[in-house]
Amino acid sequence: MTSKWRQLLPQFVAMMLLYFASVVVLAAVGVDGFVPRMIAALTIAFGYPSVLRRFDLEPEVWRRE
């Protein structure tokens, strides 16, 4: 159980940092609102694991074997 948390916590932190960075970029560009933030959140939530799987960098708990 502990190793599962140790594998998932860094991924969660990375995804949150990517989300907050994207919100800052959106605000700097002048895009504001709920919909753009949700699009950014969903893109990161589904895209980040896909990119890690594509490059074989995903944690073992994400592997589908």
N, C-alpha and C positions, 0 to 999 in steps of 0.2 A: 504494500500500500504506500509506504513512504517513497519508494523509488518511482512510483507512478506520479506522485506530487512533484518530485524533483525533476521529472521529465516535462511535466506540463506547466509548471510555474514560469519558467523562462519564456516559454512560447506565449503564455497569456500576457506577460509583461511586454514582450516584443509587439504583440498585436495591439495592446493598449497604447503603447508609445507611437506606433504607426498611425493609429486612429487620431490621437491628439495632434500629431504633426500634420495630418491631413486637414483637420479642422482649422489649425492655424493657417495653413496655406490657403484654404478656402476663404477664410476671413481676410487674409492679406490681398487676395485677388478681388475681393468684394462680393463674393457669393455667400449669402447668408440664408438660413432657413432650415427647417426640419428635413425636408426631402433631400437636399444635397448631403446633409450629415448622415442620413440613413443609407443613402447610396454608398457613401464612403465606408460606413460601418459594415454593410453587407459585402462590399467588394473585398475588404480586408478579411472579414470573417470566413469567406469562402475562397478567396484568392491566396491568402498566405499559406494555408495548409497545402493547397494545390501546388504552389511553387516549391515548397519544401519537398513534397513527394516527387515532383518532376526531377529534382536534383539529388534525390536519395538522401536528404538531410533531415527527414522527419524523425521524431522520437519513436522509440519502439512501440509505445502504446498506441500510436497512430497507424501502425502497419497493419495491412489487411492480408493476413496469410491464412 
